[in-house]
Amino acid sequence: MEFDLPRAVAVLVLIVAIGAAGLIVATPMALQTTLMMVVPSMLVFGGIAFALGVKHGEFRSAHA
């Protein structure tokens, strides 16, 4: 499977959605707190990790 940008972003959003759903079901935290504080931080962290992973992959492919 080829990962282009739209597919990769869709996978990232799917992972965050599953994590958010798990938090909503499993914790007594208010829904508003989860959606306004936790989900955005998960998306920011996922975006940073995604960018670092892309750069690391580019580095490995260039120096292989």
N, CA, C, O and CB atoms as a CASP TS submission, in Angstrom:
PFRMAT TS
TARGET T0000
AUTHOR 0000-0000-0000
METHOD Language model
MODEL 1
PARENT N/A
ATOM      1  N   MET     1       0.837  -1.179   0.000  1.00  0.00           N
ATOM      2  CA  MET     1       0.000   0.000   0.000  1.00  0.00           C
ATOM      3  C   MET     1       0.882   1.242   0.000  1.00  0.00           C
ATOM      4  O   MET     1       1.788   1.375   0.823  1.00  0.00           O
ATOM      5  CB  MET     1      -0.952  -0.002   1.212  1.00  0.00           C
ATOM      6  N   GLU     2       0.611   2.131  -0.915  1.00  0.00           N
ATOM      7  CA  GLU     2       1.350   3.386  -0.990  1.00  0.00           C
ATOM      8  C   GLU     2       0.714   4.397  -0.050  1.00  0.00           C
ATOM      9  O   GLU     2      -0.505   4.564  -0.044  1.00  0.00           O
ATOM     10  CB  GLU     2       1.383   3.929  -2.442  1.00  0.00           C
ATOM     11  N   PHE     3       1.533   5.068   0.738  1.00  0.00           N
ATOM     12  CA  PHE     3       1.034   6.086   1.646  1.00  0.00           C
ATOM     13  C   PHE     3       1.322   7.457   1.061  1.00  0.00           C
ATOM     14  O   PHE     3       2.445   7.954   1.150  1.00  0.00           O
ATOM     15  CB  PHE     3       1.667   5.941   3.047  1.00  0.00           C
ATOM     16  N   ASP     4       0.317   8.062   0.469  1.00  0.00           N
ATOM     17  CA  ASP     4       0.444   9.449   0.061  1.00  0.00           C
ATOM     18  C   ASP     4      -0.095  10.318   1.200  1.00  0.00           C
ATOM     19  O   ASP     4      -0.587   9.791   2.197  1.00  0.00           O
ATOM     20  CB  ASP     4      -0.319   9.723  -1.288  1.00  0.00           C
ATOM     21  N   LEU     5      -0.008  11.608   1.062  1.00  0.00           N
ATOM     22  CA  LEU     5      -0.374  12.505   2.158  1.00  0.00           C
ATOM     23  C   LEU     5      -1.834  12.357   2.611  1.00  0.00           C
ATOM     24  O   LEU     5      -2.078  12.284   3.815  1.00  0.00           O
ATOM     25  CB  LEU     5      -0.123  13.932   1.742  1.00  0.00           C
ATOM     26  N   PRO     6      -2.806  12.309   1.702  1.00  0.00           N
ATOM     27  CA  PRO     6      -4.196  12.181   2.184  1.00  0.00           C
ATOM     28  C   PRO     6      -4.453  10.882   2.962  1.00  0.00           C
ATOM     29  O   PRO     6      -5.161  10.903   3.969  1.00  0.00           O
ATOM     30  CB  PRO     6      -5.153  12.252   1.003  1.00  0.00           C
ATOM     31  N   ARG     7      -3.899   9.778   2.518  1.00  0.00           N
ATOM     32  CA  ARG     7      -4.079   8.513   3.242  1.00  0.00           C
ATOM     33  C   ARG     7      -3.387   8.548   4.593  1.00  0.00           C
ATOM     34  O   ARG     7      -3.938   8.075   5.587  1.00  0.00           O
ATOM     35  CB  ARG     7      -3.543   7.341   2.415  1.00  0.00           C
ATOM     36  N   ALA     8      -2.195   9.101   4.638  1.00  0.00           N
ATOM     37  CA  ALA     8      -1.457   9.164   5.892  1.00  0.00           C
ATOM     38  C   ALA     8      -2.181  10.054   6.907  1.00  0.00           C
ATOM     39  O   ALA     8      -2.255   9.714   8.088  1.00  0.00           O
ATOM     40  CB  ALA     8      -0.034   9.684   5.646  1.00  0.00           C
ATOM     41  N   VAL     9      -2.705  11.173   6.456  1.00  0.00           N
ATOM     42  CA  VAL     9      -3.458  12.055   7.355  1.00  0.00           C
ATOM     43  C   VAL     9      -4.738  11.368   7.812  1.00  0.00           C
ATOM     44  O   VAL     9      -5.134  11.505   8.969  1.00  0.00           O
ATOM     45  CB  VAL     9      -3.788  13.398   6.659  1.00  0.00           C
ATOM     46  N   ALA    10      -5.388  10.632   6.918  1.00  0.00           N
ATOM     47  CA  ALA    10      -6.601   9.899   7.297  1.00  0.00           C
ATOM     48  C   ALA    10      -6.299   8.858   8.373  1.00  0.00           C
ATOM     49  O   ALA    10      -7.084   8.687   9.305  1.00  0.00           O
ATOM     50  CB  ALA    10      -7.224   9.220   6.065  1.00  0.00           C
ATOM     51  N   VAL    11      -5.180   8.168   8.253  1.00  0.00           N
ATOM     52  CA  VAL    11      -4.791   7.188   9.270  1.00  0.00           C
ATOM     53  C   VAL    11      -4.510   7.895  10.598  1.00  0.00           C
ATOM     54  O   VAL    11      -4.903   7.401  11.654  1.00  0.00           O
ATOM     55  CB  VAL    11      -3.545   6.384   8.808  1.00  0.00           C
ATOM     56  N   LEU    12      -3.841   9.033  10.554  1.00  0.00           N
ATOM     57  CA  LEU    12      -3.567   9.802  11.769  1.00  0.00           C
ATOM     58  C   LEU    12      -4.866  10.241  12.443  1.00  0.00           C
ATOM     59  O   LEU    12      -5.008  10.110  13.659  1.00  0.00           O
ATOM     60  CB  LEU    12      -2.700  11.029  11.443  1.00  0.00           C
ATOM     61  N   VAL    13      -5.805  10.755  11.670  1.00  0.00           N
ATOM     62  CA  VAL    13      -7.091  11.195  12.227  1.00  0.00           C
ATOM     63  C   VAL    13      -7.863  10.003  12.779  1.00  0.00           C
ATOM     64  O   VAL    13      -8.519  10.126  13.812  1.00  0.00           O
ATOM     65  CB  VAL    13      -7.932  11.928  11.154  1.00  0.00           C
ATOM     66  N   LEU    14      -7.800   8.856  12.115  1.00  0.00           N
ATOM     67  CA  LEU    14      -8.483   7.657  12.596  1.00  0.00           C
ATOM     68  C   LEU    14      -7.908   7.206  13.945  1.00  0.00           C
ATOM     69  O   LEU    14      -8.659   6.846  14.851  1.00  0.00           O
ATOM     70  CB  LEU    14      -8.367   6.521  11.559  1.00  0.00           C
ATOM     71  N   ILE    15      -6.593   7.226  14.074  1.00  0.00           N
ATOM     72  CA  ILE    15      -5.962   6.831  15.335  1.00  0.00           C
ATOM     73  C   ILE    15      -6.367   7.788  16.456  1.00  0.00           C
ATOM     74  O   ILE    15      -6.663   7.346  17.566  1.00  0.00           O
ATOM     75  CB  ILE    15      -4.423   6.799  15.186  1.00  0.00           C
ATOM     76  N   VAL    16      -6.382   9.089  16.178  1.00  0.00           N
ATOM     77  CA  VAL    16      -6.793  10.069  17.188  1.00  0.00           C
ATOM     78  C   VAL    16      -8.265   9.878  17.547  1.00  0.00           C
ATOM     79  O   VAL    16      -8.630   9.985  18.718  1.00  0.00           O
ATOM     80  CB  VAL    16      -6.548  11.509  16.682  1.00  0.00           C
ATOM     81  N   ALA    17      -9.108   9.598  16.564  1.00  0.00           N
ATOM     82  CA  ALA    17     -10.530   9.389  16.836  1.00  0.00           C
ATOM     83  C   ALA    17     -10.751   8.160  17.712  1.00  0.00           C
ATOM     84  O   ALA    17     -11.583   8.193  18.619  1.00  0.00           O
ATOM     85  CB  ALA    17     -11.305   9.244  15.525  1.00  0.00           C
ATOM     86  N   ILE    18     -10.026   7.089  17.456  1.00  0.00           N
ATOM     87  CA  ILE    18     -10.138   5.882  18.285  1.00  0.00           C
ATOM     88  C   ILE    18      -9.663   6.167  19.703  1.00  0.00           C
ATOM     89  O   ILE    18     -10.300   5.741  20.667  1.00  0.00           O
ATOM     90  CB  ILE    18      -9.324   4.720  17.675  1.00  0.00           C
ATOM     91  N   GLY    19      -8.560   6.879  19.840  1.00  0.00           N
ATOM     92  CA  GLY    19      -8.063   7.245  21.165  1.00  0.00           C
ATOM     93  C   GLY    19      -9.031   8.147  21.913  1.00  0.00           C
ATOM     94  O   GLY    19      -9.244   7.972  23.112  1.00  0.00           O
ATOM     95  N   ALA    20      -9.615   9.107  21.214  1.00  0.00           N
ATOM     96  CA  ALA    20     -10.581  10.004  21.855  1.00  0.00           C
ATOM     97  C   ALA    20     -11.828   9.242  22.278  1.00  0.00           C
ATOM     98  O   ALA    20     -12.359   9.472  23.365  1.00  0.00           O
ATOM     99  CB  ALA    20     -10.962  11.153  20.910  1.00  0.00           C
ATOM    100  N   ALA    21     -12.295   8.345  21.437  1.00  0.00           N
ATOM    101  CA  ALA    21     -13.469   7.542  21.792  1.00  0.00           C
ATOM    102  C   ALA    21     -13.180   6.688  23.027  1.00  0.00           C
ATOM    103  O   ALA    21     -14.029   6.557  23.908  1.00  0.00           O
ATOM    104  CB  ALA    21     -13.892   6.642  20.606  1.00  0.00           C
ATOM    105  N   GLY    22     -11.998   6.117  23.086  1.00  0.00           N
ATOM    106  CA  GLY    22     -11.615   5.338  24.257  1.00  0.00           C
ATOM    107  C   GLY    22     -11.572   6.176  25.517  1.00  0.00           C
ATOM    108  O   GLY    22     -12.007   5.729  26.579  1.00  0.00           O
ATOM    109  N   LEU    23     -11.049   7.392  25.407  1.00  0.00           N
ATOM    110  CA  LEU    23     -11.018   8.286  26.563  1.00  0.00           C
ATOM    111  C   LEU    23     -12.419   8.690  27.006  1.00  0.00           C
ATOM    112  O   LEU    23     -12.704   8.754  28.202  1.00  0.00           O
ATOM    113  CB  LEU    23     -10.200   9.527  26.244  1.00  0.00           C
ATOM    114  N   ILE    24     -13.278   8.960  26.051  1.00  0.00           N
ATOM    115  CA  ILE    24     -14.641   9.380  26.382  1.00  0.00           C
ATOM    116  C   ILE    24     -15.381   8.266  27.103  1.00  0.00           C
ATOM    117  O   ILE    24     -16.118   8.519  28.056  1.00  0.00           O
ATOM    118  CB  ILE    24     -15.407   9.792  25.114  1.00  0.00           C
ATOM    119  N   VAL    25     -15.185   7.030  26.649  1.00  0.00           N
ATOM    120  CA  VAL    25     -15.887   5.896  27.247  1.00  0.00           C
ATOM    121  C   VAL    25     -15.276   5.498  28.587  1.00  0.00           C
ATOM    122  O   VAL    25     -16.006   5.171  29.522  1.00  0.00           O
ATOM    123  CB  VAL    25     -15.869   4.706  26.296  1.00  0.00           C
ATOM    124  N   ALA    26     -13.962   5.521  28.694  1.00  0.00           N
ATOM    125  CA  ALA    26     -13.293   4.915  29.845  1.00  0.00           C
ATOM    126  C   ALA    26     -13.024   5.856  31.011  1.00  0.00           C
ATOM    127  O   ALA    26     -12.785   5.388  32.124  1.00  0.00           O
ATOM    128  CB  ALA    26     -12.016   4.338  29.406  1.00  0.00           C
ATOM    129  N   THR    27     -13.056   7.153  30.794  1.00  0.00           N
ATOM    130  CA  THR    27     -12.722   8.067  31.887  1.00  0.00           C
ATOM    131  C   THR    27     -13.921   8.916  32.288  1.00  0.00           C
ATOM    132  O   THR    27     -14.804   9.179  31.472  1.00  0.00           O
ATOM    133  CB  THR    27     -11.556   8.969  31.487  1.00  0.00           C
ATOM    134  N   PRO    28     -13.947   9.338  33.535  1.00  0.00           N
ATOM    135  CA  PRO    28     -15.056  10.187  33.980  1.00  0.00           C
ATOM    136  C   PRO    28     -14.852  11.667  33.614  1.00  0.00           C
ATOM    137  O   PRO    28     -15.584  12.532  34.095  1.00  0.00           O
ATOM    138  CB  PRO    28     -15.231  10.052  35.487  1.00  0.00           C
ATOM    139  N   MET    29     -13.866  11.949  32.773  1.00  0.00           N
ATOM    140  CA  MET    29     -13.599  13.326  32.369  1.00  0.00           C
ATOM    141  C   MET    29     -14.781  13.865  31.560  1.00  0.00           C
ATOM    142  O   MET    29     -15.431  13.118  30.828  1.00  0.00           O
ATOM    143  CB  MET    29     -12.285  13.412  31.543  1.00  0.00           C
ATOM    144  N   ALA    30     -15.054  15.152  31.694  1.00  0.00           N
ATOM    145  CA  ALA    30     -16.164  15.759  30.966  1.00  0.00           C
ATOM    146  C   ALA    30     -15.913  15.704  29.461  1.00  0.00           C
ATOM    147  O   ALA    30     -14.777  15.829  29.005  1.00  0.00           O
ATOM    148  CB  ALA    30     -16.376  17.214  31.420  1.00  0.00           C
ATOM    149  N   LEU    31     -16.971  15.520  28.710  1.00  0.00           N
ATOM    150  CA  LEU    31     -16.864  15.434  27.248  1.00  0.00           C
ATOM    151  C   LEU    31     -16.256  16.708  26.681  1.00  0.00           C
ATOM    152  O   LEU    31     -15.411  16.641  25.788  1.00  0.00           O
ATOM    153  CB  LEU    31     -18.246  15.180  26.614  1.00  0.00           C
ATOM    154  N   GLN    32     -16.666  17.859  27.180  1.00  0.00           N
ATOM    155  CA  GLN    32     -16.149  19.125  26.691  1.00  0.00           C
ATOM    156  C   GLN    32     -14.643  19.232  26.931  1.00  0.00           C
ATOM    157  O   GLN    32     -13.920  19.739  26.074  1.00  0.00           O
ATOM    158  CB  GLN    32     -16.877  20.287  27.361  1.00  0.00           C
ATOM    159  N   THR    33     -14.167  18.770  28.067  1.00  0.00           N
ATOM    160  CA  THR    33     -12.732  18.800  28.368  1.00  0.00           C
ATOM    161  C   THR    33     -11.971  17.913  27.401  1.00  0.00           C
ATOM    162  O   THR    33     -10.913  18.288  26.896  1.00  0.00           O
ATOM    163  CB  THR    33     -12.468  18.353  29.817  1.00  0.00           C
ATOM    164  N   THR    34     -12.514  16.744  27.150  1.00  0.00           N
ATOM    165  CA  THR    34     -11.845  15.823  26.229  1.00  0.00           C
ATOM    166  C   THR    34     -11.768  16.407  24.833  1.00  0.00           C
ATOM    167  O   THR    34     -10.717  16.355  24.194  1.00  0.00           O
ATOM    168  CB  THR    34     -12.570  14.479  26.192  1.00  0.00           C
ATOM    169  N   LEU    35     -12.864  16.960  24.354  1.00  0.00           N
ATOM    170  CA  LEU    35     -12.895  17.460  22.976  1.00  0.00           C
ATOM    171  C   LEU    35     -12.141  18.771  22.794  1.00  0.00           C
ATOM    172  O   LEU    35     -11.620  19.033  21.709  1.00  0.00           O
ATOM    173  CB  LEU    35     -14.321  17.644  22.535  1.00  0.00           C
ATOM    174  N   MET    36     -12.074  19.593  23.823  1.00  0.00           N
ATOM    175  CA  MET    36     -11.436  20.897  23.664  1.00  0.00           C
ATOM    176  C   MET    36      -9.976  20.931  24.094  1.00  0.00           C
ATOM    177  O   MET    36      -9.237  21.823  23.677  1.00  0.00           O
ATOM    178  CB  MET    36     -12.193  21.915  24.436  1.00  0.00           C
ATOM    179  N   MET    37      -9.543  19.980  24.920  1.00  0.00           N
ATOM    180  CA  MET    37      -8.169  20.012  25.409  1.00  0.00           C
ATOM    181  C   MET    37      -7.366  18.795  24.982  1.00  0.00           C
ATOM    182  O   MET    37      -6.225  18.932  24.539  1.00  0.00           O
ATOM    183  CB  MET    37      -8.163  20.117  26.908  1.00  0.00           C
ATOM    184  N   VAL    38      -7.938  17.616  25.107  1.00  0.00           N
ATOM    185  CA  VAL    38      -7.177  16.389  24.865  1.00  0.00           C
ATOM    186  C   VAL    38      -7.031  16.111  23.370  1.00  0.00           C
ATOM    187  O   VAL    38      -5.926  15.831  22.904  1.00  0.00           O
ATOM    188  CB  VAL    38      -7.853  15.200  25.555  1.00  0.00           C
ATOM    189  N   VAL    39      -8.111  16.183  22.622  1.00  0.00           N
ATOM    190  CA  VAL    39      -8.066  15.860  21.193  1.00  0.00           C
ATOM    191  C   VAL    39      -7.132  16.806  20.424  1.00  0.00           C
ATOM    192  O   VAL    39      -6.329  16.326  19.624  1.00  0.00           O
ATOM    193  CB  VAL    39      -9.477  15.923  20.595  1.00  0.00           C
ATOM    194  N   PRO    40      -7.203  18.127  20.632  1.00  0.00           N
ATOM    195  CA  PRO    40      -6.249  18.990  19.922  1.00  0.00           C
ATOM    196  C   PRO    40      -4.789  18.678  20.252  1.00  0.00           C
ATOM    197  O   PRO    40      -3.928  18.718  19.373  1.00  0.00           O
ATOM    198  CB  PRO    40      -6.533  20.438  20.248  1.00  0.00           C
ATOM    199  N   SER    41      -4.512  18.367  21.524  1.00  0.00           N
ATOM    200  CA  SER    41      -3.124  18.039  21.865  1.00  0.00           C
ATOM    201  C   SER    41      -2.700  16.720  21.228  1.00  0.00           C
ATOM    202  O   SER    41      -1.538  16.558  20.854  1.00  0.00           O
ATOM    203  CB  SER    41      -2.950  17.967  23.388  1.00  0.00           C
ATOM    204  N   MET    42      -3.628  15.780  21.103  1.00  0.00           N
ATOM    205  CA  MET    42      -3.308  14.522  20.421  1.00  0.00           C
ATOM    206  C   MET    42      -3.008  14.778  18.943  1.00  0.00           C
ATOM    207  O   MET    42      -2.091  14.175  18.385  1.00  0.00           O
ATOM    208  CB  MET    42      -4.474  13.512  20.564  1.00  0.00           C
ATOM    209  N   LEU    43      -3.768  15.663  18.311  1.00  0.00           N
ATOM    210  CA  LEU    43      -3.531  15.982  16.900  1.00  0.00           C
ATOM    211  C   LEU    43      -2.198  16.694  16.703  1.00  0.00           C
ATOM    212  O   LEU    43      -1.479  16.409  15.745  1.00  0.00           O
ATOM    213  CB  LEU    43      -4.667  16.846  16.355  1.00  0.00           C
ATOM    214  N   VAL    44      -1.862  17.619  17.601  1.00  0.00           N
ATOM    215  CA  VAL    44      -0.582  18.330  17.486  1.00  0.00           C
ATOM    216  C   VAL    44       0.575  17.360  17.670  1.00  0.00           C
ATOM    217  O   VAL    44       1.528  17.379  16.892  1.00  0.00           O
ATOM    218  CB  VAL    44      -0.490  19.473  18.522  1.00  0.00           C
ATOM    219  N   PHE    45       0.502  16.509  18.697  1.00  0.00           N
ATOM    220  CA  PHE    45       1.565  15.534  18.910  1.00  0.00           C
ATOM    221  C   PHE    45       1.669  14.577  17.721  1.00  0.00           C
ATOM    222  O   PHE    45       2.772  14.263  17.273  1.00  0.00           O
ATOM    223  CB  PHE    45       1.317  14.747  20.208  1.00  0.00           C
ATOM    224  N   GLY    46       0.533  14.118  17.212  1.00  0.00           N
ATOM    225  CA  GLY    46       0.548  13.228  16.046  1.00  0.00           C
ATOM    226  C   GLY    46       1.163  13.891  14.832  1.00  0.00           C
ATOM    227  O   GLY    46       1.908  13.253  14.087  1.00  0.00           O
ATOM    228  N   GLY    47       0.859  15.172  14.620  1.00  0.00           N
ATOM    229  CA  GLY    47       1.438  15.901  13.490  1.00  0.00           C
ATOM    230  C   GLY    47       2.948  16.058  13.620  1.00  0.00           C
ATOM    231  O   GLY    47       3.677  15.917  12.638  1.00  0.00           O
ATOM    232  N   ILE    48       3.416  16.349  14.830  1.00  0.00           N
ATOM    233  CA  ILE    48       4.859  16.482  15.052  1.00  0.00           C
ATOM    234  C   ILE    48       5.554  15.141  14.855  1.00  0.00           C
ATOM    235  O   ILE    48       6.596  15.072  14.204  1.00  0.00           O
ATOM    236  CB  ILE    48       5.144  17.026  16.466  1.00  0.00           C
ATOM    237  N   ALA    49       4.985  14.078  15.411  1.00  0.00           N
ATOM    238  CA  ALA    49       5.578  12.750  15.251  1.00  0.00           C
ATOM    239  C   ALA    49       5.560  12.328  13.786  1.00  0.00           C
ATOM    240  O   ALA    49       6.506  11.699  13.313  1.00  0.00           O
ATOM    241  CB  ALA    49       4.830  11.716  16.111  1.00  0.00           C
ATOM    242  N   PHE    50       4.496  12.668  13.067  1.00  0.00           N
ATOM    243  CA  PHE    50       4.399  12.351  11.641  1.00  0.00           C
ATOM    244  C   PHE    50       5.502  13.073  10.853  1.00  0.00           C
ATOM    245  O   PHE    50       6.176  12.466  10.021  1.00  0.00           O
ATOM    246  CB  PHE    50       3.002  12.741  11.094  1.00  0.00           C
ATOM    247  N   ALA    51       5.677  14.367  11.120  1.00  0.00           N
ATOM    248  CA  ALA    51       6.704  15.140  10.413  1.00  0.00           C
ATOM    249  C   ALA    51       8.101  14.604  10.706  1.00  0.00           C
ATOM    250  O   ALA    51       8.923  14.489   9.797  1.00  0.00           O
ATOM    251  CB  ALA    51       6.620  16.619  10.801  1.00  0.00           C
ATOM    252  N   LEU    52       8.377  14.275  11.968  1.00  0.00           N
ATOM    253  CA  LEU    52       9.683  13.701  12.305  1.00  0.00           C
ATOM    254  C   LEU    52       9.881  12.351  11.628  1.00  0.00           C
ATOM    255  O   LEU    52      10.978  12.045  11.162  1.00  0.00           O
ATOM    256  CB  LEU    52       9.826  13.552  13.822  1.00  0.00           C
ATOM    257  N   GLY    53       8.831  11.546  11.573  1.00  0.00           N
ATOM    258  CA  GLY    53       8.931  10.249  10.908  1.00  0.00           C
ATOM    259  C   GLY    53       9.201  10.384   9.424  1.00  0.00           C
ATOM    260  O   GLY    53       9.984   9.616   8.866  1.00  0.00           O
ATOM    261  N   VAL    54       8.565  11.350   8.774  1.00  0.00           N
ATOM    262  CA  VAL    54       8.805  11.585   7.348  1.00  0.00           C
ATOM    263  C   VAL    54      10.250  12.009   7.125  1.00  0.00           C
ATOM    264  O   VAL    54      10.918  11.498   6.225  1.00  0.00           O
ATOM    265  CB  VAL    54       7.837  12.660   6.797  1.00  0.00           C
ATOM    266  N   LYS    55      10.732  12.936   7.937  1.00  0.00           N
ATOM    267  CA  LYS    55      12.123  13.400   7.789  1.00  0.00           C
ATOM    268  C   LYS    55      13.111  12.275   8.057  1.00  0.00           C
ATOM    269  O   LYS    55      14.129  12.175   7.373  1.00  0.00           O
ATOM    270  CB  LYS    55      12.405  14.574   8.738  1.00  0.00           C
ATOM    271  N   HIS    56      12.829  11.428   9.038  1.00  0.00           N
ATOM    272  CA  HIS    56      13.712  10.301   9.312  1.00  0.00           C
ATOM    273  C   HIS    56      13.697   9.313   8.148  1.00  0.00           C
ATOM    274  O   HIS    56      14.742   8.777   7.781  1.00  0.00           O
ATOM    275  CB  HIS    56      13.300   9.597  10.615  1.00  0.00           C
ATOM    276  N   GLY    57      12.546   9.072   7.575  1.00  0.00           N
ATOM    277  CA  GLY    57      12.459   8.198   6.413  1.00  0.00           C
ATOM    278  C   GLY    57      13.221   8.758   5.226  1.00  0.00           C
ATOM    279  O   GLY    57      13.887   8.014   4.506  1.00  0.00           O
ATOM    280  N   GLU    58      13.128  10.050   5.018  1.00  0.00           N
ATOM    281  CA  GLU    58      13.894  10.685   3.933  1.00  0.00           C
ATOM    282  C   GLU    58      15.390  10.544   4.180  1.00  0.00           C
ATOM    283  O   GLU    58      16.146  10.273   3.247  1.00  0.00           O
ATOM    284  CB  GLU    58      13.518  12.179   3.800  1.00  0.00           C
ATOM    285  N   PHE    59      15.823  10.721   5.414  1.00  0.00           N
ATOM    286  CA  PHE    59      17.229  10.589   5.761  1.00  0.00           C
ATOM    287  C   PHE    59      17.709   9.159   5.504  1.00  0.00           C
ATOM    288  O   PHE    59      18.771   8.950   4.918  1.00  0.00           O
ATOM    289  CB  PHE    59      17.459  10.980   7.231  1.00  0.00           C
ATOM    290  N   ARG    60      16.920   8.177   5.947  1.00  0.00           N
ATOM    291  CA  ARG    60      17.322   6.770   5.766  1.00  0.00           C
ATOM    292  C   ARG    60      17.374   6.379   4.294  1.00  0.00           C
ATOM    293  O   ARG    60      18.257   5.632   3.874  1.00  0.00           O
ATOM    294  CB  ARG    60      16.357   5.842   6.509  1.00  0.00           C
ATOM    295  N   SER    61      16.420   6.889   3.511  1.00  0.00           N
ATOM    296  CA  SER    61      16.418   6.518   2.100  1.00  0.00           C
ATOM    297  C   SER    61      17.564   7.184   1.350  1.00  0.00           C
ATOM    298  O   SER    61      18.070   6.627   0.375  1.00  0.00           O
ATOM    299  CB  SER    61      15.088   6.890   1.457  1.00  0.00           C
ATOM    300  N   ALA    62      17.978   8.361   1.789  1.00  0.00           N
ATOM    301  CA  ALA    62      19.075   9.056   1.135  1.00  0.00           C
ATOM    302  C   ALA    62      20.439   8.490   1.510  1.00  0.00           C
ATOM    303  O   ALA    62      21.392   8.618   0.742  1.00  0.00           O
ATOM    304  CB  ALA    62      19.025  10.518   1.475  1.00  0.00           C
ATOM    305  N   HIS    63      20.547   7.858   2.692  1.00  0.00           N
ATOM    306  CA  HIS    63      21.825   7.362   3.164  1.00  0.00           C
ATOM    307  C   HIS    63      21.877   5.838   3.221  1.00  0.00           C
ATOM    308  O   HIS    63      22.667   5.273   3.977  1.00  0.00           O
ATOM    309  CB  HIS    63      22.119   7.933   4.521  1.00  0.00           C
ATOM    310  N   ALA    64      21.050   5.177   2.437  1.00  0.00           N
ATOM    311  CA  ALA    64      21.032   3.713   2.460  1.00  0.00           C
ATOM    312  C   ALA    64      22.031   3.121   1.505  1.00  0.00           C
ATOM    313  O   ALA    64      22.141   1.899   1.405  1.00  0.00           O
ATOM    314  CB  ALA    64      19.659   3.198   2.130  1.00  0.00           C
TER
END
